[in-house]
Amino acid sequence: MLLAASVAPPAEFNLGSLSPRPEFYFVFTITALLILALLVRPDLTRQRAGKMLAFVALFVLPITTGWMGFAEHWERSKTKEFCLSCHVMKPYGKSLYVDDNEYIPAVHFQNNYVPSDHACYTCHTSYALYGSIQAKMNGMRHLWVYYTHSYPDTIKLYHPYNNRECLHCHGGSRKFEAVSAHKDTDTTFTAIVQGRVSCLESGCHDVAHEVHTLKDAEFWPGPKER
Amino acid sequence: MAALTGVERRIRWSAIFLLAGLAVEAASLLKVAALSFVVFTTVGLLLFAVGAALFLLSLLEAGPAEKT
């Protein structure tokens, strides 16, 4: 058991809100005001200066604002709140608060081994070259199956969890190397690196989210200060 | 104000679509949720694209600018 146990996890994973960066507000406001001016007085474009104003207000600034909005959404899509905004994901968020250090995701989340606000993305994005792009493509597919209600009863990973994602942080760390099973022989370590021995499925660290057992679990109440 | 020309009417429609796009963008940024992302990337960006396209069409319709 970790810290004090609780019968229910905190209601932290409700829909959250984040404020865009200040420069976004500035560009957004300027864009809206200039467009509004041209909406009220389109005859301003009869002068050369008005034509230039229209090009900036109706083409350059909307593209800039749209891009900034997209970038904002892109960053938000990496947050825990975003992933847990689909109700089928709620149990997975709840499992992060299980008060049992056998639960690998819970241990990582509760001890800040992963950023708590980006917990899902950190572990479920491949650290390969196109990992982020691949995650976004998968995310679009997830949105589709969610809103078309075509998601399966039991959610599974596309592929067995790759040791590469574990070793991205743990590989070479003192704590990792101190465990004899990791480094006893070159063969063992090579097998881990090559994925012939799975971190999660070889009986060593095989308790992940286990959402079907949550009803009997005890929960960590969360950090005291937020 | 004198009657609007065809180009100016198109510019006005462009402004309407772009303002609608901005409204959708602002609304979608109120909540961190998958639905916000979907609404922005479909409705919001579509409105921006239509607004910008209408403006570009108005440029084609107007022809080359006269030197003042």
Chai-1 contact restraints between the chains, C-beta under 6 A:
chainA,res_idxA,chainB,res_idxB,connection_type,confidence,min_distance_angstrom,max_distance_angstrom,comment,restraint_id
A,L15,B,K31,contact,1.0,0.0,6.0,A-B,restraint_1
A,L15,B,A33,contact,1.0,0.0,6.0,A-B,restraint_2
A,G16,B,V32,contact,1.0,0.0,6.0,A-B,restraint_3
A,L18,B,V32,contact,1.0,0.0,6.0,A-B,restraint_4
A,P20,B,L29,contact,1.0,0.0,6.0,A-B,restraint_5
A,A32,B,L22,contact,1.0,0.0,6.0,A-B,restraint_6
A,I35,B,A15,contact,1.0,0.0,6.0,A-B,restraint_7
A,I35,B,L18,contact,1.0,0.0,6.0,A-B,restraint_8
A,I35,B,L19,contact,1.0,0.0,6.0,A-B,restraint_9
A,L38,B,A15,contact,1.0,0.0,6.0,A-B,restraint_10
A,L39,B,R12,contact,1.0,0.0,6.0,A-B,restraint_11
A,L39,B,A15,contact,1.0,0.0,6.0,A-B,restraint_12
A,P42,B,E8,contact,1.0,0.0,6.0,A-B,restraint_13
A,P42,B,I11,contact,1.0,0.0,6.0,A-B,restraint_14
A,P42,B,R12,contact,1.0,0.0,6.0,A-B,restraint_15
A,D43,B,E8,contact,1.0,0.0,6.0,A-B,restraint_16
A,T45,B,I11,contact,1.0,0.0,6.0,A-B,restraint_17
A,R48,B,T68,contact,1.0,0.0,6.0,A-B,restraint_18
A,L58,B,S14,contact,1.0,0.0,6.0,A-B,restraint_19
A,L58,B,F55,contact,1.0,0.0,6.0,A-B,restraint_20
A,F59,B,A52,contact,1.0,0.0,6.0,A-B,restraint_21
A,F59,B,F55,contact,1.0,0.0,6.0,A-B,restraint_22
A,P62,B,L18,contact,1.0,0.0,6.0,A-B,restraint_23
A,P62,B,F48,contact,1.0,0.0,6.0,A-B,restraint_24
A,P62,B,A52,contact,1.0,0.0,6.0,A-B,restraint_25
A,G66,B,F48,contact,1.0,0.0,6.0,A-B,restraint_26
A,G69,B,E25,contact,1.0,0.0,6.0,A-B,restraint_27
A,H73,B,F37,contact,1.0,0.0,6.0,A-B,restraint_28
A,H73,B,F40,contact,1.0,0.0,6.0,A-B,restraint_29
A,R76,B,V32,contact,1.0,0.0,6.0,A-B,restraint_30
A,S77,B,F37,contact,1.0,0.0,6.0,A-B,restraint_31
A,T79,B,V32,contact,1.0,0.0,6.0,A-B,restraint_32
A,E81,B,V32,contact,1.0,0.0,6.0,A-B,restraint_33
A,F82,B,V32,contact,1.0,0.0,6.0,A-B,restraint_34
A,S85,B,A33,contact,1.0,0.0,6.0,A-B,restraint_35
A,S85,B,A34,contact,1.0,0.0,6.0,A-B,restraint_36
A,C86,B,A34,contact,1.0,0.0,6.0,A-B,restraint_37
A,L143,B,A34,contact,1.0,0.0,6.0,A-B,restraint_38
A,L143,B,V38,contact,1.0,0.0,6.0,A-B,restraint_39
